[in-house]
């Protein structure tokens, strides 16, 4: 599929060998890290133009719009590219759970090392 992503944006992306860029979803007002998804050029184009996060599912080999089946939508507030061009930060207003397990975030269930005491 040929993407209609702005060529200036596409030129800045550093993709994995399979054409993907990791996209971190973060709650826009609290800074809470919600999840990591993957985007190709077309998924990023759809995210930028629709205001809803579109990801590429590596397991299903298809696009998915967060919330279409779960009702747990991500409304995009901003999208930024990191300094190396290899990671996206998508600030969203998360409605419901971000994680497919039903948790608010994908990162709260299994803490490997507690934060050091201050």
PyMOL commands that set and color helices and strands:
alter all, ss='L'
color gray80, all
select helices_A, chain A and resi 7-12+41-50
alter helices_A, ss='H'
color red, helices_A
select strands_A, chain A and resi 21-27+33-39+54-57+62-65+74-81+87-94
alter strands_A, ss='S'
color yellow, strands_A
deselect
rebuild
show_as cartoon
